[in-house]
Amino acid sequence: MSRFVSEKDIKTIRAEWWGADEEVVIRVYSWGQKRTLEGSALEAGVDLKDVENPTMKMKLDELANKQMEFGIVSWTFADDNGNLVPVNRKNIGMLYERDGEFILKAIDDYNSEDVEKKVK
């Protein structure tokens, strides 16, 4: 077994309210990505007890955006003209809240599973 995160460490997710051709491919965080996320949370002084504070909410949103950037490999979402929308910070931020929360939860869940079980 490899000791490195690879292209095999992915999972395809679909929400029940998405179209039949809509899916998101998510990945396992690498060690470096996890450290970056943890460092960002510490640096920002994230206090989960104070999530109603507007400043704290902005810090949490920024952390969630970073989790999404690290966790999304690709998606099949298209614009109104049928053109594939690229995965990037701007487009992640433009997702409807329901879709963003669904994807973020799937990334969190996938990254809390035992990695060795995933790649077998």
Long-range contacts (C-beta under 8 A, 24 or more apart in sequence): 1-116, 1-119, 2-119, 4-30, 5-29, 5-30, 5-31, 6-119, 8-119, 9-115, 9-118, 9-119, 10-73, 11-106, 11-110, 11-118, 13-102, 13-103, 13-106, 15-99, 15-102, 17-98, 18-99, 21-76, 22-75, 22-76, 22-77, 23-75, 23-76, 24-72, 24-74, 24-75, 24-76, 24-77, 24-103, 24-106, 25-72, 25-73, 25-74, 25-75, 26-71, 26-72, 26-73, 26-103, 26-106, 26-107, 26-110, 27-70, 27-71, 27-72, 27-73, 27-110, 28-110, 28-111, 28-115, 28-118, 29-70, 29-71, 29-111, 33-70, 34-111, 36-66, 36-70, 37-63, 37-66, 37-67, 37-70, 40-66, 64-100, 64-104, 65-89, 65-92, 65-93, 67-104, 67-107, 67-108, 68-92, 68-100, 68-103, 68-104, 68-107, 71-103, 71-104, 71-107, 71-110, 71-111, 72-103, 72-107
